[in-house]
């Protein structure tokens, strides 16, 4: 028997997750937003929505189911991709470093 979590993960394709940072291409004046709430219906055919708090101080609600034509991913919402490399420093331009093979 499947648990409720298994059913949700297997049936819904979600675009945004809690904490994701986003920007709406049609409303740049809203600024950057952060997903503050994710709600996923367990009812067959039910909707999935997200609440996003934008820099203008307003929360807005969007459909978050990628299988719906009304999903915010098809309506101008874009994720802000930021990568954390854990403090690894970028290689300096210039000489290429060669690995030592152990035999000279």
KELUMDO-258179 format. One record per atom (N, C-alpha, C, CB): x, y, z; residue in one letter; chain. Coordinates in pm, 1 decimal. Each point is the difference from the previous one (the first is absolute). Last residue first. Glycine has a CB too. Layout:
<atoms>
((X; Y; Z); "A"; "A")
...
</atoms>
This chain:
<atoms>
((5775.4; 982.3; -1288.3); "X"; "A")
((59.2; 118.3; -63.2); "X"; "A")
((62.4; -33.0; -129.3); "X"; "A")
((38.8; 96.3; 217.7); "X"; "A")
((-469.5; -282.5; 103.4); "X"; "A")
((127.4; -41.7; -61.9); "X"; "A")
((53.6; 117.0; -78.7); "X"; "A")
((-71.6; -243.0; -13.7); "X"; "A")
((-320.6; 319.3; 246.5); "X"; "A")
((70.4; -85.0; 94.6); "X"; "A")
((130.4; -52.6; -56.6); "X"; "A")
((-217.9; -62.4; 97.9); "X"; "A")
((-99.5; 386.4; -290.8); "X"; "A")
((-46.1; -138.2; -17.2); "X"; "A")
((69.0; -95.7; 97.1); "X"; "A")
((-44.6; 49.9; -240.6); "X"; "A")
((-104.0; 493.7; 249.5); "X"; "A")
((116.2; -88.4; 4.4); "X"; "A")
((-48.5; -142.2; -6.0); "X"; "A")
((134.0; 165.9; 133.0); "X"; "A")
((-382.9; 274.8; -344.5); "X"; "A")
((4.5; -96.9; 108.8); "X"; "A")
((125.8; -82.0; -9.2); "X"; "A")
((-248.4; -8.7; 7.0); "X"; "A")
((169.4; 530.6; -173.2); "X"; "A")
((8.0; -139.7; -43.6); "X"; "A")
((7.5; -90.4; 120.0); "X"; "A")
((113.8; 67.3; -211.5); "X"; "A")
((-303.6; 459.8; 77.7); "X"; "A")
((69.2; -85.5; 95.8); "X"; "A")
((-4.2; -142.4; -51.0); "X"; "A")
((-59.1; 152.7; 192.4); "X"; "A")
((54.2; 339.2; -463.1); "X"; "A")
((-76.1; -120.4; 33.2); "X"; "A")
((81.9; -82.4; 97.3); "X"; "A")
((-117.0; -0.5; -225.0); "X"; "A")
((144.6; 549.8; 155.9); "X"; "A")
((60.4; -132.5; -19.1); "X"; "A")
((-94.6; -112.4; 38.9); "X"; "A")
((222.7; 101.0; 41.9); "X"; "A")
((-487.1; 325.8; -82.6); "X"; "A")
((144.8; -4.4; -24.8); "X"; "A")
((46.5; -141.4; -22.5); "X"; "A")
((30.4; 203.1; 138.8); "X"; "A")
((-453.4; 15.3; 173.3); "X"; "A")
((34.9; -12.6; -141.2); "X"; "A")
((151.9; -1.8; -17.2); "X"; "A")
((-214.0; 117.3; -64.5); "X"; "A")
((-27.6; -306.9; 510.6); "X"; "A")
((50.3; 124.3; -57.2); "X"; "A")
((32.5; -20.5; -147.4); "X"; "A")
((92.1; 69.9; 224.1); "X"; "A")
((-473.9; -338.0; 71.1); "X"; "A")
((136.7; -9.7; -51.2); "X"; "A")
((40.0; 132.1; -65.0); "X"; "A")
((-26.9; -248.9; -36.5); "X"; "A")
((-333.4; 226.0; 439.1); "X"; "A")
((6.6; -13.1; -144.9); "X"; "A")
((146.1; -3.9; -42.4); "X"; "A")
((-221.4; 120.4; -28.1); "X"; "A")
((49.2; -288.5; 517.7); "X"; "A")
((41.9; 117.9; -74.7); "X"; "A")
((9.4; -31.3; -147.3); "X"; "A")
((124.3; 83.4; 198.7); "X"; "A")
((-441.8; -285.4; 209.6); "X"; "A")
((105.9; -38.2; -94.1); "X"; "A")
((32.6; 121.5; -84.6); "X"; "A")
((-75.7; -243.3; -5.4); "X"; "A")
((-275.5; 213.1; 350.4); "X"; "A")
((124.4; 71.5; 25.1); "X"; "A")
((115.0; -39.7; -91.0); "X"; "A")
((-74.4; 19.0; 231.3); "X"; "A")
((-377.9; -205.1; -272.6); "X"; "A")
((58.5; -32.0; 129.0); "X"; "A")
((134.8; 65.1; 25.1); "X"; "A")
((-120.9; -211.2; -12.8); "X"; "A")
((-198.3; 266.6; -361.4); "X"; "A")
((106.6; -97.6; -21.1); "X"; "A")
((77.7; -26.8; 128.3); "X"; "A")
((17.2; 75.0; -237.2); "X"; "A")
((-519.6; 109.3; 60.1); "X"; "A")
((93.2; 11.2; 110.8); "X"; "A")
((103.4; -110.4; -16.0); "X"; "A")
((-176.7; 100.9; 154.3); "X"; "A")
((-192.8; 177.0; -495.1); "X"; "A")
((71.0; -121.3; 37.5); "X"; "A")
((98.7; 29.6; 110.9); "X"; "A")
((-26.9; -90.1; -231.6); "X"; "A")
((-455.8; 282.6; -14.3); "X"; "A")
((122.2; 37.1; 72.2); "X"; "A")
((64.5; -128.0; 47.7); "X"; "A")
((-94.0; 225.1; 72.5); "X"; "A")
((-341.4; -35.0; -405.9); "X"; "A")
((94.7; -108.2; 29.1); "X"; "A")
((124.2; 56.5; 65.5); "X"; "A")
((-86.7; -133.3; -193.9); "X"; "A")
((-446.6; 266.7; 135.0); "X"; "A")
((130.7; 65.6; 11.0); "X"; "A")
((97.7; -108.6; 42.3); "X"; "A")
((-99.4; 230.5; 61.0); "X"; "A")
((-381.0; -295.3; -339.3); "X"; "A")
((80.8; -22.3; 120.1); "X"; "A")
((127.5; 81.6; -9.0); "X"; "A")
((-94.7; -231.9; 27.0); "X"; "A")
((-386.7; 358.8; -262.1); "X"; "A")
((132.2; -58.0; -23.5); "X"; "A")
((74.1; -14.2; 131.6); "X"; "A")
((7.5; 100.5; -230.3); "X"; "A")
((-532.4; -2.4; -16.6); "X"; "A")
((77.0; -11.6; 124.0); "X"; "A")
((132.4; -70.4; -30.9); "X"; "A")
((-213.2; -7.6; 140.6); "X"; "A")
((-149.4; 91.2; -467.8); "X"; "A")
((98.6; 105.0; 22.4); "X"; "A")
((80.9; -7.7; 127.4); "X"; "A")
((-147.4; 134.1; -129.6); "X"; "A")
((-198.9; -448.3; -48.4); "X"; "A")
((-61.5; 132.6; 5.9); "X"; "A")
((98.6; 109.5; 39.6); "X"; "A")
((-213.5; -111.0; 57.8); "X"; "A")
((280.1; -374.4; -68.0); "X"; "A")
((-39.7; 33.1; -137.1); "X"; "A")
((-54.6; 141.5; -9.9); "X"; "A")
((-49.5; -240.6; -40.5); "X"; "A")
((178.7; 59.7; 459.6); "X"; "A")
((119.8; -15.4; -83.4); "X"; "A")
((-28.3; 32.9; -146.2); "X"; "A")
((82.7; -175.2; 157.5); "X"; "A")
((-428.7; 167.0; 182.3); "X"; "A")
((76.2; 124.6; -5.2); "X"; "A")
((126.5; -11.3; -85.3); "X"; "A")
((-89.5; 54.2; 225.4); "X"; "A")
((-356.5; -350.5; -317.3); "X"; "A")
((114.5; 1.3; 91.8); "X"; "A")
((80.5; 128.0; -19.0); "X"; "A")
((9.7; -252.3; -3.4); "X"; "A")
((-410.3; 88.0; -244.2); "X"; "A")
((-1.9; 122.5; 79.1); "X"; "A")
((116.1; 10.0; 97.8); "X"; "A")
((-245.3; -0.3; -22.8); "X"; "A")
((148.7; -379.9; -256.8); "X"; "A")
((37.2; 110.1; -89.3); "X"; "A")
((4.1; 133.6; 73.7); "X"; "A")
((-102.0; -125.2; -190.6); "X"; "A")
((199.0; -358.9; 426.5); "X"; "A")
((-107.7; 93.6; -28.5); "X"; "A")
((50.9; 110.5; -92.9); "X"; "A")
((-107.4; -50.3; 224.1); "X"; "A")
((386.9; -289.0; -36.1); "X"; "A")
((-89.2; -65.9; -94.8); "X"; "A")
((-121.2; 85.6; -35.1); "X"; "A")
((75.2; -218.1; 91.3); "X"; "A")
((257.6; 344.2; 237.3); "X"; "A")
((55.2; 10.6; -135.6); "X"; "A")
((-84.5; -72.6; -105.0); "X"; "A")
((225.3; 17.4; 102.9); "X"; "A")
((-353.2; 224.2; 373.6); "X"; "A")
((-3.6; -133.4; -59.9); "X"; "A")
((44.6; 9.1; -145.3); "X"; "A")
((-187.0; -71.2; 155.3); "X"; "A")
((104.8; 436.5; 178.2); "X"; "A")
((135.2; -56.5; 2.6); "X"; "A")
((8.6; -139.3; -62.3); "X"; "A")
((40.8; 133.2; 204.3); "X"; "A")
((-340.7; 378.4; -161.2); "X"; "A")
((-11.9; -143.9; -22.9); "X"; "A")
((139.7; -56.2; -22.1); "X"; "A")
((-233.0; 24.9; -99.9); "X"; "A")
((161.2; 424.2; 400.6); "X"; "A")
((10.4; -49.8; -137.1); "X"; "A")
((-21.4; -150.4; -4.6); "X"; "A")
((157.6; 186.1; -55.4); "X"; "A")
((-188.6; 312.9; 381.4); "X"; "A")
((-22.1; -143.7; -9.8); "X"; "A")
((-3.3; -42.1; -145.8); "X"; "A")
((-127.4; 1.9; 216.4); "X"; "A")
((353.6; 421.7; 114.5); "X"; "A")
((-84.1; -35.3; -113.9); "X"; "A")
((-4.1; -151.2; -12.0); "X"; "A")
((56.5; 216.1; -119.5); "X"; "A")
((85.8; 221.9; 481.2); "X"; "A")
((-1.7; -143.1; -28.5); "X"; "A")
((-95.8; -23.7; -115.2); "X"; "A")
((54.5; -59.7; 241.0); "X"; "A")
((240.9; 525.3; -106.7); "X"; "A")
((-126.6; -69.6; -21.3); "X"; "A")
((21.9; -149.0; -23.8); "X"; "A")
((-96.7; 210.3; -94.3); "X"; "A")
((441.3; 144.8; 150.4); "X"; "A")
((-71.4; -23.2; 124.6); "X"; "A")
((-130.6; -76.1; -14.5); "X"; "A")
((103.2; 205.0; 79.0); "X"; "A")
((258.5; -88.6; -404.1); "X"; "A")
((-92.1; 112.5; 17.9); "X"; "A")
((-88.8; -18.5; 123.1); "X"; "A")
((1.8; 35.5; -247.5); "X"; "A")
((309.5; -372.8; 101.0); "X"; "A")
((68.9; 113.1; 62.6); "X"; "A")
((-91.2; 121.0; 20.0); "X"; "A")
((210.7; -81.0; -104.0); "X"; "A")
((-438.4; -409.7; 92.1); "X"; "A")
((87.8; 79.2; -86.2); "X"; "A")
((59.0; 118.6; 74.9); "X"; "A")
((-135.2; -69.7; -197.7); "X"; "A")
((-84.2; -447.9; 296.0); "X"; "A")
((14.3; 134.0; 57.2); "X"; "A")
((103.0; 74.4; -83.4); "X"; "A")
((-60.7; -79.9; 235.3); "X"; "A")
((-281.0; -360.6; -334.9); "X"; "A")
((131.1; 62.1; -17.8); "X"; "A")
((-4.4; 140.4; 59.2); "X"; "A")
((45.2; -136.2; -210.1); "X"; "A")
((-316.7; -377.3; 197.0); "X"; "A")
((-9.0; 140.8; 38.4); "X"; "A")
((141.3; 54.8; -3.9); "X"; "A")
((-207.4; -35.9; 146.6); "X"; "A")
((-46.5; -398.9; -414.6); "X"; "A")
((108.8; 54.0; 81.1); "X"; "A")
((-33.9; 144.2; 34.8); "X"; "A")
((171.2; -153.4; -109.8); "X"; "A")
((-452.1; -338.9; -58.8); "X"; "A")
((27.4; 142.8; -5.5); "X"; "A")
((118.9; 35.3; 88.4); "X"; "A")
((-242.3; 44.6; -46.0); "X"; "A")
((-68.1; -464.4; -217.2); "X"; "A")
((119.8; 26.1; 80.0); "X"; "A")
((27.4; 149.0; -12.2); "X"; "A")
((97.3; -236.1; -35.5); "X"; "A")
((-574.7; -90.2; -35.4); "X"; "A")
((103.2; 93.3; -44.5); "X"; "A")
((117.6; 7.1; 97.4); "X"; "A")
((-177.4; 131.3; -115.7); "X"; "A")
((-176.9; -557.5; -20.8); "X"; "A")
((13.0; 119.9; 81.8); "X"; "A")
((118.1; 84.4; -44.1); "X"; "A")
((-103.5; -121.4; 190.4); "X"; "A")
((-38.4; -324.5; -352.9); "X"; "A")
((-36.4; 116.7; -79.2); "X"; "A")
((9.2; 130.3; 76.1); "X"; "A")
((-146.7; -146.3; -128.5); "X"; "A")
((111.9; -258.6; 437.7); "X"; "A")
((29.2; -17.1; -143.2); "X"; "A")
((-52.9; 118.4; -80.7); "X"; "A")
((-8.7; -250.0; 28.2); "X"; "A")
((151.5; 318.4; 479.3); "X"; "A")
((-118.9; -40.2; -73.6); "X"; "A")
((38.1; -17.7; -147.5); "X"; "A")
((-153.3; 123.0; 164.3); "X"; "A")
((442.3; 49.1; 176.4); "X"; "A")
((7.4; -145.8; -9.0); "X"; "A")
((-121.9; -55.8; -73.3); "X"; "A")
((132.6; -6.3; 213.7); "X"; "A")
((145.8; 505.9; -237.0); "X"; "A")
((-123.1; -71.8; 27.7); "X"; "A")
((22.6; -150.3; -12.0); "X"; "A")
((-133.9; 195.6; -83.1); "X"; "A")
((481.7; 211.8; 216.5); "X"; "A")
((-25.8; -101.9; -101.7); "X"; "A")
((-122.7; -80.0; 40.0); "X"; "A")
((245.6; -13.3; -58.5); "X"; "A")
((61.5; 496.1; 171.5); "X"; "A")
((-117.9; -80.2; 34.2); "X"; "A")
((-30.7; -93.5; -116.0); "X"; "A")
((-92.5; 184.3; 148.2); "X"; "A")
((497.9; 168.3; 76.3); "X"; "A")
((-32.7; -91.8; -108.8); "X"; "A")
((-117.5; -83.8; 46.1); "X"; "A")
((240.3; -6.4; -85.9); "X"; "A")
((40.9; 501.2; 226.7); "X"; "A")
((-97.2; -105.0; 30.9); "X"; "A")
((-26.9; -81.7; -125.8); "X"; "A")
((-105.4; 142.3; 181.5); "X"; "A")
((422.6; 213.3; -173.5); "X"; "A")
((-18.5; -9.0; 144.8); "X"; "A")
((-100.4; -108.0; 39.8); "X"; "A")
((55.1; 241.7; 14.5); "X"; "A")
((301.2; -54.7; -434.4); "X"; "A")
((-113.3; -88.6; 27.3); "X"; "A")
((-10.0; -20.5; 151.1); "X"; "A")
((25.8; -116.8; -225.6); "X"; "A")
((177.3; 561.7; -12.5); "X"; "A")
((39.7; -124.9; 63.5); "X"; "A")
((-125.2; -81.8; 28.9); "X"; "A")
((206.3; 108.0; 101.6); "X"; "A")
((-33.3; 326.3; -461.4); "X"; "A")
((-92.3; -60.4; 95.9); "X"; "A")
((58.0; -127.5; 57.7); "X"; "A")
((-192.7; 98.7; -123.3); "X"; "A")
((346.8; 404.8; -139.0); "X"; "A")
((25.0; -142.4; 23.1); "X"; "A")
((-98.9; -50.0; 104.9); "X"; "A")
((246.9; 24.7; -59.2); "X"; "A")
((-419.0; 396.7; -208.2); "X"; "A")
((130.3; -37.1; 54.6); "X"; "A")
((14.4; -150.6; 11.4); "X"; "A")
((6.4; 215.2; 124.7); "X"; "A")
((-367.0; 90.7; -306.3); "X"; "A")
((-23.0; -76.4; 122.7); "X"; "A")
((131.2; -33.2; 69.8); "X"; "A")
((-207.8; -95.4; -100.8); "X"; "A")
((191.0; 308.3; -329.1); "X"; "A")
((-15.2; 94.5; 111.9); "X"; "A")
((-31.9; -71.3; 132.0); "X"; "A")
((-78.6; 172.7; -163.7); "X"; "A")
((106.3; -398.0; -264.5); "X"; "A")
((129.9; 21.8; 62.7); "X"; "A")
((-8.8; 93.6; 119.7); "X"; "A")
((106.3; -37.9; -220.9); "X"; "A")
((-438.0; -245.8; -78.9); "X"; "A")
((-19.7; 94.3; 110.0); "X"; "A")
((130.8; 21.3; 75.5); "X"; "A")
((-240.5; -71.7; 20.5); "X"; "A")
((191.3; -231.4; -393.9); "X"; "A")
((-93.8; 104.9; -40.0); "X"; "A")
((-16.6; 108.7; 106.2); "X"; "A")
((-118.0; -169.9; -137.2); "X"; "A")
((397.2; -223.9; 200.0); "X"; "A")
((51.4; 75.6; -114.5); "X"; "A")
((-91.7; 115.2; -41.1); "X"; "A")
((111.7; -208.0; -76.5); "X"; "A")
((-24.3; -9.3; 571.8); "X"; "A")
((-101.2; -7.7; -105.6); "X"; "A")
((44.5; 90.8; -114.0); "X"; "A")
((-187.0; -49.7; 167.3); "X"; "A")
((476.8; -235.3; 225.6); "X"; "A")
((-32.9; 132.4; -53.4); "X"; "A")
((-101.9; -20.2; -111.6); "X"; "A")
((230.7; 96.0; 59.2); "X"; "A")
((2.0; -384.9; 409.2); "X"; "A")
((-58.2; 13.4; -133.3); "X"; "A")
((-13.7; 145.7; -41.2); "X"; "A")
((-121.8; -213.5; 36.1); "X"; "A")
((332.0; -196.5; 343.4); "X"; "A")
((-4.4; 143.2; -32.8); "X"; "A")
((-40.7; 13.4; -145.6); "X"; "A")
((179.1; 56.7; 172.1); "X"; "A")
((-264.6; -461.9; 225.2); "X"; "A")
((48.9; 40.0; -132.4); "X"; "A")
((-15.1; 150.3; -17.4); "X"; "A")
((-60.7; -225.5; -94.8); "X"; "A")
((-102.3; -22.6; 484.6); "X"; "A")
((128.8; 68.7; 4.7); "X"; "A")
((55.6; 40.9; -134.9); "X"; "A")
((42.7; -126.7; 202.2); "X"; "A")
((-387.1; -271.1; -187.0); "X"; "A")
((12.5; 95.3; 108.7); "X"; "A")
((140.9; 60.2; 1.4); "X"; "A")
((-172.5; -127.6; 133.5); "X"; "A")
((20.4; -46.6; -604.7); "X"; "A")
((10.0; -60.9; 133.9); "X"; "A")
((16.0; 111.5; 103.5); "X"; "A")
((104.9; -213.0; -95.6); "X"; "A")
((-295.3; 147.1; -460.4); "X"; "A")
((68.5; 72.6; 107.9); "X"; "A")
((-6.2; -76.3; 130.9); "X"; "A")
((-54.9; 215.0; -112.5); "X"; "A")
((-124.7; -412.6; -286.5); "X"; "A")
((102.4; 89.3; -54.5); "X"; "A")
((81.9; 63.9; 111.8); "X"; "A")
((-146.5; 45.0; -198.9); "X"; "A")
((-129.5; -538.6; 179.3); "X"; "A")
((2.3; 135.1; 54.2); "X"; "A")
((115.9; 79.8; -58.0); "X"; "A")
((-106.4; -83.5; 210.3); "X"; "A")
((-212.2; -360.7; -314.3); "X"; "A")
((129.8; 54.1; -41.8); "X"; "A")
((1.5; 146.3; 41.5); "X"; "A")
((22.7; -163.0; -197.9); "X"; "A")
((-316.3; -302.3; 364.9); "X"; "A")
((12.4; 144.2; -22.8); "X"; "A")
((142.0; 36.5; -42.7); "X"; "A")
((-180.7; 41.5; 169.4); "X"; "A")
((42.4; -498.0; -58.2); "X"; "A")
((-101.7; 54.0; -88.7); "X"; "A")
((19.3; 146.2; -36.4); "X"; "A")
((-151.5; -163.0; 98.6); "X"; "A")
((437.6; -111.0; 201.7); "X"; "A")
((-14.2; -73.1; -124.6); "X"; "A")
((-93.9; 66.0; -99.0); "X"; "A")
((46.5; -203.2; 127.3); "X"; "A")
((34.0; 373.7; 317.2); "X"; "A")
((122.7; 9.4; -76.6); "X"; "A")
((-14.1; -66.3; -136.0); "X"; "A")
((128.4; 4.0; 212.6); "X"; "A")
((-491.2; -33.4; 90.5); "X"; "A")
((23.7; 137.7; -42.3); "X"; "A")
((122.6; 9.9; -88.9); "X"; "A")
((-106.6; 81.1; 210.0); "X"; "A")
((9.9; -497.8; -17.2); "X"; "A")
((-100.2; 34.2; -99.7); "X"; "A")
((24.9; 140.7; -53.3); "X"; "A")
((-166.4; -151.7; 112.7); "X"; "A")
((431.8; -0.4; 244.9); "X"; "A")
((34.1; -69.4; -124.1); "X"; "A")
((-95.9; 37.6; -111.9); "X"; "A")
((94.7; -189.0; 133.2); "X"; "A")
((-186.5; 351.3; 298.0); "X"; "A")
((116.6; 67.8; -56.7); "X"; "A")
((38.8; -64.8; -132.5); "X"; "A")
((80.1; 61.1; 231.4); "X"; "A")
((-426.7; -255.8; 27.9); "X"; "A")
((-41.9; 123.9; -64.3); "X"; "A")
((115.0; 73.3; -66.2); "X"; "A")
((-180.6; 16.7; 166.3); "X"; "A")
((237.7; -541.5; -124.8); "X"; "A")
((-32.2; 105.3; 96.8); "X"; "A")
((-40.6; 125.3; -77.1); "X"; "A")
((162.1; -95.8; 172.4); "X"; "A")
((-222.2; -425.6; -344.2); "X"; "A")
((77.3; 122.8; -9.7); "X"; "A")
((-41.0; 97.6; 108.3); "X"; "A")
((24.0; -34.2; -245.7); "X"; "A")
((-25.5; -530.0; 223.5); "X"; "A")
((-84.4; 118.9; 0.0); "X"; "A")
((88.5; 124.7; 0.0); "X"; "A")
((-184.3; -124.6; 122.6); "X"; "A")
</atoms>
